[in-house]
Amino acid sequence: MSDLSHSTPDITRHPDVVAMQERYAQLTRGRQAVALDGLVLLTGTYATISPWVVHFRLTNPSLAVNNLILGITLSVIGLGLALAAERLYRLSWTCAVIGVWLIIAPWVVTASHSPTAGIILNNVWIGAVACVLGVVATGMTVRTERRPLPGR
């Protein structure tokens, strides 16, 4: 019989682990990263409560559920960036994707209900902010990964 035990590989002895830790330490030390994490969290929180703020929870329930799910997702990403940035900064591009979806969602999700100007404006603003934050976070990650480490 074959051995089917699934042991996780130990990465602590990997030759590049110190370099990776230094790069992410550089990234998370900056004040820009802390501000970005907080803004992603706030954007997600507002997207979550926006159906109640803009009052389209009852008139457009499918879009309300869409905003609720995507808002919770953005909030979790923002919280994860704040708590474990070295693990989540490579996933920060998903904020931009969520932002694009939030922008087009009023027309895609609301097939049977026509979205009002308030709903459209709300989602376009939330989506634009999420998209910009995702692009900035991805840019910070790419810039940090391409920068040579001191002493190399």
C-alpha positions in Angstrom: 0.0 0.0 0.0 1.1 3.5 -0.6 1.6 6.1 2.1 -1.1 8.7 1.7 -0.2 10.9 4.6 -0.4 14.5 3.7 2.2 16.4 5.7 2.7 20.0 5.0 6.2 20.9 3.8 8.3 23.0 6.2 9.1 26.3 4.5 11.3 27.6 7.4 14.4 26.0 5.8 13.7 27.4 2.4 16.6 29.5 1.1 14.4 32.5 0.2 12.3 32.7 3.3 14.4 35.4 4.9 14.2 37.5 1.8 10.5 37.1 1.5 10.0 38.1 5.2 12.2 41.2 4.7 10.2 42.3 1.7 6.9 42.0 3.4 8.3 43.7 6.5 9.2 46.6 4.3 5.8 46.7 2.8 3.9 46.6 6.1 6.1 49.0 7.9 5.0 51.9 5.8 2.2 54.2 6.9 0.7 54.0 3.4 0.0 50.3 3.9 -1.8 50.9 7.2 -3.9 53.7 5.7 -4.8 51.5 2.8 -5.9 48.6 5.0 -8.2 50.8 6.9 -9.7 52.3 3.8 -10.4 48.9 2.4 -12.1 47.9 5.6 -14.2 51.1 5.6 -15.1 50.7 2.0 -16.3 47.1 2.6 -18.2 48.2 5.7 -20.0 50.9 3.8 -20.7 48.5 0.9 -22.3 46.1 3.4 -24.6 48.7 4.9 -25.3 50.6 1.7 -28.6 48.9 0.9 -30.0 50.3 4.2 -28.3 53.7 3.8 -29.6 54.3 0.3 -32.9 52.5 1.0 -32.9 49.9 -1.8 -33.0 46.8 0.4 -36.7 46.2 -0.3 -37.0 47.7 -3.8 -34.0 45.8 -5.2 -33.3 42.8 -3.0 -30.9 41.0 -5.4 -28.6 44.0 -5.6 -28.9 44.4 -1.8 -27.7 40.8 -1.4 -24.9 41.4 -3.9 -23.7 44.5 -2.0 -24.0 42.7 1.3 -21.8 39.7 0.1 -19.2 41.9 -1.6 -19.1 44.3 1.3 -18.4 41.5 3.7 -15.8 40.2 1.4 -14.1 43.6 1.1 -14.3 44.0 4.9 -12.6 40.6 5.4 -9.9 41.5 3.0 -9.3 44.8 4.7 -9.2 43.1 8.1 -6.9 40.5 6.8 -4.6 43.1 5.3 -4.5 44.8 8.7 -3.8 41.7 10.7 -1.8 39.5 8.4 -0.6 41.6 5.5 2.3 39.4 4.6 -0.2 36.7 3.7 -2.8 38.7 2.0 -1.1 41.5 0.0 -0.8 39.3 -3.0 -4.6 39.0 -3.0 -5.1 42.7 -2.9 -5.9 42.8 -6.7 -9.2 41.2 -5.8 -10.3 44.5 -4.4 -10.0 46.0 -7.9 -12.1 43.1 -9.4 -14.8 43.6 -6.7 -14.8 47.3 -7.5 -15.4 46.7 -11.2 -18.2 44.3 -10.4 -19.8 46.8 -8.0 -19.8 49.4 -10.8 -21.5 47.2 -13.3 -23.8 45.3 -10.8 -26.8 47.7 -10.9 -27.3 46.9 -14.6 -26.3 43.2 -14.4 -28.0 42.1 -11.2 -31.1 44.1 -11.5 -32.6 42.6 -14.6 -36.2 42.9 -13.5 -35.9 46.1 -11.6 -34.6 49.3 -13.1 -31.9 50.9 -10.8 -32.5 54.4 -9.6 -30.0 57.2 -9.9 -29.1 56.9 -6.2 -28.4 53.1 -6.5 -26.2 53.7 -9.6 -24.3 56.5 -8.0 -23.9 54.6 -4.7 -22.5 51.5 -6.4 -20.3 53.5 -8.9 -18.7 55.4 -6.0 -18.1 52.3 -3.9 -16.8 50.4 -6.9 -14.5 53.2 -7.9 -13.0 53.5 -4.4 -12.5 49.7 -4.1 -11.0 49.6 -7.6 -8.5 52.4 -6.8 -7.6 50.9 -3.5 -7.0 47.5 -5.2 -4.8 49.0 -7.8 -2.8 51.0 -5.3 -2.3 47.9 -3.1 -1.3 45.8 -6.0 1.2 48.5 -7.1 2.7 48.6 -3.6 3.1 44.9 -3.7 4.7 44.9 -7.2 7.0 47.8 -6.2 8.1 46.0 -3.1 8.7 42.7 -4.8 10.8 44.2 -7.6 13.0 46.4 -5.3 16.3 44.7 -4.6 17.1 44.0 -1.0 20.0 45.8 0.7 23.2 43.8 0.6 22.3 41.8 -2.6 
